[in-house]
Structure formats: structure tokens, C-alpha cells
Amino acid sequence: TPWDISISKYSADGSVLEYATYLGGERNEYPHSLIVNEAEELIVFGTSQSVNYPTTPTAYNTDINGSVDIVVTKFSADGSSLIGSTYVGGASSDGLNSQNDMNSYYADEYRGEVNLDAAENILIGSCTYYLDSPTTNSAYQRLSNGAQEGVVFSLNSDLSSLLWSTYFGGIASESVYGIDLTQDGNLVISGGTTSPDLPTQDNAYQKEYQGGSVDGYVLKMSPDGSSILACTYFGTEDYDQVLASEGD
């Protein structure tokens, strides 16, 4: 039986159910990350296999592109309507961490994060398994280098436009799990990698891959996704990943 995303909002003390709703189409949906803006509007990032996932008329993309697509949906404050809802993806699998080496912990397949910048544009960190994930002209990395790549992108606040989008990865595989912001608006991104050629700088904490089956990494990216400001591996000779990011 297919399953949908289920969302429930409670009062601060947990005593009142303020709203509850399903979110999905005819096949399977998975929620990955949630955030609420200052207007108490909920933004949901997840993945969908449904051709009829609910999108809005002005959405960036109203049609599914592959077997699994990233979906991003923004609810009104009372949960009664959609402000925006869109697919994002290429012709194969997007948003689903398919690499066995990176699936050691519970629900690693469905990691990734949604965040908001100062203008309430929507930021997503995730992964893709295809060569035609949408990227923009100014992207740091417009083409995929490996089997599975990290992806980082920004949508405007009503999900009608892709502001920028970039791959991040080396010659092997990557996943992006965490995305946060520094006080000056730069992005802090973390995840897992099996690539020995990430763009680390000379004074990086760990300039080289540490030799385990998977290493973690942390990087700082410009607010428009056009450049890497700093990057380091974070690992040991064993299995390592970095599952969350935190700005300053």
C-alpha cells in the first residue's frame, strides 16, 4: 500500500492539535526535513514517486521528471492551503541516497535539509543519481562528476522559480545532509563522500581523504552557490559522515 506524508501541528505545550493533514499522491512520499518561517508557514522538503503529487499552478515544475523526485511544499499558517508546491529533479532518482556505503544509520536514504535565507528564499541540500539534475549558469559545479552527487539549490519563497542550483562532488559519490547559514549569509554544508578529490584548501583541517569507507566533509559556499569558500574532510580510517551543519 502506498504511503503519504502526514503532518500534525500542536500548540507549544502539546495540549491542542492545531491542524493535521496528509500530503502526497498515488504512490509513495517521504518527508526529509521541515522548517517554519516567521509567519508560521510550514515548508516541507521530501521525495515523491507520484505523478500527481500536489503542485501549485505557478510552481517551478509541475511534473515529475524521474522515478523519484525531490518535492518542496509550503503551507499556509493554518495548514488549509498550499502557498507553493513543486517537483525538482532530473530523469532518474533525486533526493534519495542510494549509495549502500552511505546507508549505515537509520533513515540515511531520506536525509537532507531545508533552510531559509534572510529573504526567506528556500534552501535545499540533498543528492541526485542522474546527470541532468537542473543547474544554473553561475553554479559552482554545473556537471556531475560521479555516480551520486550532492545537490544544493535555492527556490524563491513561493516556489515558482529556481534561483540557483549546483552539484557538489568528486569522482566517486556524495550526499548532502545538512545546510545552514553564517551571519554573513554564506552556506555551511555537510555530508558524506567516497571521493578523494574534494576541493579542499591548503590550510584545511583535513586536506585529504582519510581512508575509511566513507568520510564526512564540511564546506562553506557563497550565498548564490557560485563558489566554494572553504572545504575540509572530517573523518578517520573508519566509517564517518557529518549529518548536520551549523552556522555561526
C-alpha positions as a LaTeX table, in Angstrom:
\begin{tabular}{lrrr}
\hline
Residue & $x$ (\AA) & $y$ (\AA) & $z$ (\AA) \\
\hline
Thr1 & 0.00 & 0.00 & 0.00 \\
Pro2 & 1.46 & 3.41 & $-0.90$ \\
Trp3 & 2.01 & 5.87 & 1.92 \\
Asp4 & 1.73 & 9.64 & 2.23 \\
Ile5 & 3.42 & 12.28 & 4.33 \\
Ser6 & 1.44 & 13.00 & 7.49 \\
Ile7 & 1.80 & 16.40 & 9.18 \\
Ser8 & 0.44 & 17.42 & 12.59 \\
Lys9 & 0.87 & 20.80 & 14.27 \\
Tyr10 & 0.38 & 21.09 & 18.03 \\
Ser11 & 0.27 & 24.04 & 20.38 \\
Ala12 & 3.52 & 24.88 & 22.18 \\
Asp13 & 2.52 & 22.87 & 25.25 \\
Gly14 & 1.28 & 19.91 & 23.19 \\
Ser15 & $-2.27$ & 20.16 & 24.51 \\
Val16 & $-4.05$ & 21.23 & 21.31 \\
Leu17 & $-3.87$ & 19.75 & 17.81 \\
Glu18 & $-3.98$ & 22.89 & 15.65 \\
Tyr19 & $-4.11$ & 21.07 & 12.31 \\
Ala20 & $-3.36$ & 17.72 & 10.73 \\
Thr21 & $-3.11$ & 16.84 & 7.06 \\
Tyr22 & $-1.90$ & 14.28 & 4.58 \\
Leu23 & 0.46 & 15.31 & 1.78 \\
Gly24 & 1.00 & 13.07 & $-1.22$ \\
Gly25 & $-0.15$ & 11.43 & $-4.43$ \\
Glu26 & $-0.94$ & 7.94 & $-5.68$ \\
Arg27 & 2.43 & 6.41 & $-4.83$ \\
Asn28 & 4.99 & 6.86 & $-2.03$ \\
Glu29 & 6.12 & 10.09 & $-0.39$ \\
Tyr30 & 8.78 & 10.57 & 2.28 \\
Pro31 & 9.37 & 13.69 & 4.39 \\
His32 & 13.04 & 14.57 & 4.88 \\
Ser33 & 13.10 & 17.96 & 6.63 \\
Leu34 & 10.73 & 20.70 & 7.84 \\
Ile35 & 11.08 & 24.37 & 8.75 \\
Val36 & 8.68 & 27.16 & 9.74 \\
Asn37 & 9.16 & 30.80 & 8.73 \\
Glu38 & 8.35 & 33.90 & 10.79 \\
Ala39 & 4.76 & 33.87 & 9.51 \\
Glu40 & 4.35 & 30.30 & 10.85 \\
Glu41 & 4.14 & 28.89 & 7.33 \\
Leu42 & 5.50 & 25.36 & 7.13 \\
Ile43 & 7.95 & 24.34 & 4.40 \\
Val44 & 8.32 & 20.59 & 3.75 \\
Phe45 & 11.17 & 19.01 & 1.78 \\
Gly46 & 10.85 & 15.39 & 0.76 \\
Thr47 & 10.74 & 12.92 & $-2.11$ \\
Ser48 & 7.88 & 11.59 & $-4.20$ \\
Gln49 & 7.25 & 8.77 & $-6.66$ \\
Ser50 & 3.80 & 10.09 & $-7.60$ \\
Val51 & 2.89 & 11.67 & $-10.92$ \\
Asn52 & 0.05 & 13.51 & $-9.16$ \\
Tyr53 & 1.85 & 14.95 & $-6.14$ \\
Pro54 & 0.00 & 18.22 & $-5.36$ \\
Thr55 & 1.72 & 21.14 & $-7.07$ \\
Thr56 & 0.58 & 24.74 & $-7.45$ \\
Pro57 & $-0.21$ & 26.35 & $-10.84$ \\
Thr58 & 2.81 & 28.69 & $-10.79$ \\
Ala59 & 5.24 & 26.06 & $-9.47$ \\
Tyr60 & 8.78 & 25.86 & $-10.81$ \\
Asn61 & 7.97 & 22.35 & $-12.07$ \\
Thr62 & 4.51 & 20.78 & $-12.05$ \\
Asp63 & 5.54 & 17.39 & $-13.50$ \\
Ile64 & 7.62 & 14.56 & $-12.10$ \\
Asn65 & 10.83 & 14.05 & $-14.10$ \\
Gly66 & 12.17 & 10.67 & $-12.96$ \\
Ser67 & 11.37 & 7.63 & $-10.84$ \\
Val68 & 11.88 & 9.68 & $-7.66$ \\
Asp69 & 11.90 & 13.49 & $-7.49$ \\
Ile70 & 12.58 & 16.00 & $-4.77$ \\
Val71 & 9.41 & 17.81 & $-3.71$ \\
Val72 & 9.15 & 21.09 & $-1.81$ \\
Thr73 & 5.82 & 22.32 & $-0.43$ \\
Lys74 & 4.86 & 25.45 & 1.53 \\
Phe75 & 1.68 & 25.52 & 3.61 \\
Ser76 & $-0.40$ & 28.45 & 4.82 \\
Ala77 & $-0.07$ & 29.12 & 8.55 \\
Asp78 & $-3.27$ & 27.22 & 9.35 \\
Gly79 & $-2.41$ & 24.26 & 7.12 \\
Ser80 & $-5.52$ & 24.68 & 4.98 \\
Ser81 & $-3.89$ & 25.59 & 1.65 \\
Leu82 & $-0.68$ & 25.45 & $-0.34$ \\
Ile83 & 1.25 & 28.67 & $-0.97$ \\
Gly84 & 3.59 & 26.81 & $-3.31$ \\
Ser85 & 4.50 & 23.24 & $-4.19$ \\
Thr86 & 6.91 & 21.91 & $-6.79$ \\
Tyr87 & 8.93 & 18.98 & $-8.07$ \\
Val88 & 12.70 & 19.38 & $-8.54$ \\
Gly89 & 14.77 & 16.78 & $-10.32$ \\
Gly90 & 16.21 & 15.08 & $-13.38$ \\
Ala91 & 15.27 & 11.98 & $-15.37$ \\
Ser92 & 16.25 & 9.34 & $-12.80$ \\
Ser93 & 16.41 & 9.49 & $-8.97$ \\
Asp94 & 16.70 & 12.71 & $-6.98$ \\
Gly95 & 16.64 & 13.23 & $-3.24$ \\
Leu96 & 17.15 & 9.54 & $-2.42$ \\
Asn97 & 20.53 & 8.50 & $-1.00$ \\
Ser98 & 21.04 & 5.28 & $-2.98$ \\
Gln99 & 24.67 & 4.54 & $-2.07$ \\
Asn100 & 24.98 & 1.46 & 0.14 \\
Asp101 & 28.23 & 2.75 & 1.63 \\
Met102 & 26.35 & 5.77 & 2.98 \\
Asn103 & 23.34 & 3.88 & 4.39 \\
Ser104 & 24.66 & 2.77 & 7.75 \\
Tyr105 & 22.29 & 4.66 & 10.07 \\
Tyr106 & 18.51 & 4.58 & 10.35 \\
Ala107 & 16.82 & 6.52 & 7.51 \\
Asp108 & 20.07 & 7.57 & 5.81 \\
Glu109 & 18.24 & 7.16 & 2.50 \\
Tyr110 & 15.98 & 10.08 & 3.39 \\
Arg111 & 18.39 & 12.63 & 4.83 \\
Gly112 & 18.90 & 16.18 & 3.59 \\
Glu113 & 17.75 & 19.53 & 4.90 \\
Val114 & 15.62 & 22.58 & 4.13 \\
Asn115 & 16.54 & 26.03 & 5.43 \\
Leu116 & 15.71 & 29.68 & 4.76 \\
Asp117 & 17.94 & 32.63 & 3.95 \\
Ala118 & 17.36 & 36.18 & 5.21 \\
Ala119 & 14.95 & 36.91 & 2.34 \\
Glu120 & 13.05 & 33.66 & 3.08 \\
Asn121 & 14.23 & 32.04 & $-0.13$ \\
Ile122 & 14.20 & 28.28 & 0.37 \\
Leu123 & 17.50 & 26.39 & 0.52 \\
Ile124 & 17.76 & 22.62 & $-0.03$ \\
Gly125 & 20.70 & 20.26 & 0.46 \\
Ser126 & 20.23 & 16.75 & $-0.95$ \\
Cys127 & 21.62 & 14.35 & $-3.56$ \\
Thr128 & 20.96 & 13.10 & $-7.06$ \\
Tyr129 & 21.77 & 9.99 & $-9.05$ \\
Tyr130 & 21.49 & 11.42 & $-12.54$ \\
Leu131 & 23.42 & 13.63 & $-14.94$ \\
Asp132 & 20.65 & 16.08 & $-15.80$ \\
Ser133 & 19.71 & 17.47 & $-12.41$ \\
Pro134 & 18.85 & 21.14 & $-13.06$ \\
Thr135 & 21.76 & 23.53 & $-12.53$ \\
Thr136 & 22.07 & 27.23 & $-13.27$ \\
Asn137 & 24.63 & 29.16 & $-15.32$ \\
Ser138 & 26.50 & 30.60 & $-12.36$ \\
Ala139 & 26.67 & 27.29 & $-10.46$ \\
Tyr140 & 29.91 & 26.24 & $-8.82$ \\
Gln141 & 29.58 & 22.82 & $-10.50$ \\
Arg142 & 27.25 & 22.50 & $-13.47$ \\
Leu143 & 28.04 & 18.87 & $-14.37$ \\
Ser144 & 28.08 & 15.66 & $-12.37$ \\
Asn145 & 31.49 & 14.09 & $-11.72$ \\
Gly146 & 30.42 & 10.82 & $-10.13$ \\
Ala147 & 27.72 & 8.22 & $-9.64$ \\
Gln148 & 25.81 & 10.06 & $-6.93$ \\
Glu149 & 26.37 & 13.76 & $-6.36$ \\
Gly150 & 25.35 & 16.23 & $-3.71$ \\
Val151 & 22.99 & 18.97 & $-4.84$ \\
Val152 & 22.38 & 22.36 & $-3.31$ \\
Phe153 & 19.76 & 24.76 & $-4.63$ \\
Ser154 & 17.56 & 27.72 & $-3.79$ \\
Leu155 & 13.93 & 28.40 & $-4.71$ \\
Asn156 & 12.09 & 31.67 & $-4.21$ \\
Ser157 & 9.59 & 31.92 & $-1.38$ \\
Asp158 & 6.50 & 30.82 & $-3.36$ \\
Leu159 & 8.37 & 28.01 & $-5.16$ \\
Ser160 & 7.75 & 29.46 & $-8.60$ \\
Ser161 & 11.41 & 29.93 & $-9.58$ \\
Leu162 & 14.72 & 28.10 & $-9.23$ \\
Leu163 & 17.12 & 30.88 & $-8.19$ \\
Trp164 & 20.28 & 28.81 & $-8.42$ \\
Ser165 & 21.35 & 25.19 & $-8.30$ \\
Thr166 & 24.66 & 23.35 & $-8.22$ \\
Tyr167 & 26.12 & 19.90 & $-7.93$ \\
Phe168 & 28.78 & 19.26 & $-5.32$ \\
Gly169 & 31.05 & 16.25 & $-5.58$ \\
Gly170 & 34.17 & 14.49 & $-6.77$ \\
Ile171 & 34.88 & 11.45 & $-8.90$ \\
Ala172 & 33.04 & 8.99 & $-6.61$ \\
Ser173 & 29.86 & 9.59 & $-4.57$ \\
Glu174 & 28.49 & 12.29 & $-2.28$ \\
Ser175 & 25.42 & 13.08 & $-0.21$ \\
Val176 & 24.45 & 16.42 & 1.33 \\
Tyr177 & 22.77 & 16.07 & 4.72 \\
Gly178 & 22.98 & 19.48 & 6.39 \\
Ile179 & 22.67 & 23.10 & 5.26 \\
Asp180 & 22.89 & 26.17 & 7.50 \\
Leu181 & 23.90 & 29.82 & 7.22 \\
Thr182 & 26.57 & 32.00 & 8.76 \\
Gln183 & 25.73 & 35.50 & 9.99 \\
Asp184 & 27.01 & 36.99 & 6.73 \\
Gly185 & 24.79 & 34.71 & 4.64 \\
Asn186 & 27.31 & 32.12 & 3.47 \\
Leu187 & 26.16 & 28.50 & 3.47 \\
Val188 & 27.62 & 25.75 & 5.66 \\
Ile189 & 27.09 & 22.34 & 4.08 \\
Ser190 & 27.93 & 18.87 & 5.37 \\
Gly191 & 27.56 & 15.28 & 4.31 \\
Gly192 & 29.37 & 12.12 & 3.32 \\
Thr193 & 31.79 & 11.32 & 0.50 \\
Thr194 & 33.79 & 8.50 & $-1.04$ \\
Ser195 & 35.71 & 10.86 & $-3.35$ \\
Pro196 & 39.45 & 11.58 & $-2.86$ \\
Asp197 & 39.33 & 14.87 & $-4.81$ \\
Leu198 & 37.06 & 17.31 & $-2.98$ \\
Pro199 & 38.11 & 20.98 & $-3.38$ \\
Thr200 & 39.90 & 21.40 & $-0.05$ \\
Gln201 & 42.20 & 24.35 & 0.55 \\
Asp202 & 45.85 & 24.17 & 1.65 \\
Asn203 & 45.07 & 25.10 & 5.26 \\
Ala204 & 42.03 & 22.80 & 5.57 \\
Tyr205 & 41.64 & 20.85 & 8.80 \\
Gln206 & 41.91 & 17.64 & 6.74 \\
Lys207 & 43.05 & 18.30 & 3.20 \\
Glu208 & 42.95 & 14.66 & 2.09 \\
Tyr209 & 40.58 & 11.71 & 2.27 \\
Gln210 & 41.27 & 9.82 & 5.50 \\
Gly211 & 40.90 & 6.29 & 4.16 \\
Gly212 & 37.66 & 4.95 & 5.59 \\
Ser213 & 34.82 & 3.53 & 3.52 \\
Val214 & 33.15 & 6.95 & 3.81 \\
Asp215 & 34.46 & 10.28 & 5.10 \\
Gly216 & 32.50 & 13.23 & 6.32 \\
Tyr217 & 33.08 & 16.70 & 4.93 \\
Val218 & 32.18 & 20.28 & 5.77 \\
Leu219 & 32.28 & 23.19 & 3.34 \\
Lys220 & 31.41 & 26.86 & 3.15 \\
Met221 & 29.67 & 28.04 & $-0.03$ \\
Ser222 & 28.83 & 31.53 & $-1.27$ \\
Pro223 & 25.17 & 32.59 & $-0.84$ \\
Asp224 & 24.48 & 32.23 & $-4.58$ \\
Gly225 & 26.03 & 28.77 & $-4.96$ \\
Ser226 & 28.72 & 30.03 & $-7.33$ \\
Ser227 & 31.89 & 29.32 & $-5.32$ \\
Ile228 & 33.40 & 27.22 & $-2.55$ \\
Leu229 & 34.97 & 29.42 & 0.14 \\
Ala230 & 36.40 & 26.61 & 2.28 \\
Cys231 & 36.23 & 22.82 & 2.37 \\
Thr232 & 37.62 & 20.07 & 4.58 \\
Tyr233 & 37.29 & 16.35 & 5.04 \\
Phe234 & 36.25 & 15.27 & 8.52 \\
Gly235 & 36.97 & 11.62 & 9.14 \\
Thr236 & 39.15 & 8.75 & 10.31 \\
Glu237 & 40.28 & 5.41 & 8.92 \\
Asp238 & 36.84 & 4.04 & 9.79 \\
Tyr239 & 33.30 & 4.97 & 8.72 \\
Asp240 & 32.45 & 8.68 & 9.09 \\
Gln241 & 29.73 & 11.05 & 7.96 \\
Val242 & 28.67 & 14.54 & 9.06 \\
Leu243 & 24.89 & 14.52 & 9.43 \\
Ala244 & 24.19 & 18.13 & 10.40 \\
Ser245 & 25.53 & 21.63 & 9.76 \\
Glu246 & 25.58 & 24.69 & 11.99 \\
Gly247 & 26.45 & 28.26 & 11.02 \\
Asp248 & 27.69 & 30.92 & 13.39 \\
\hline
\end{tabular}
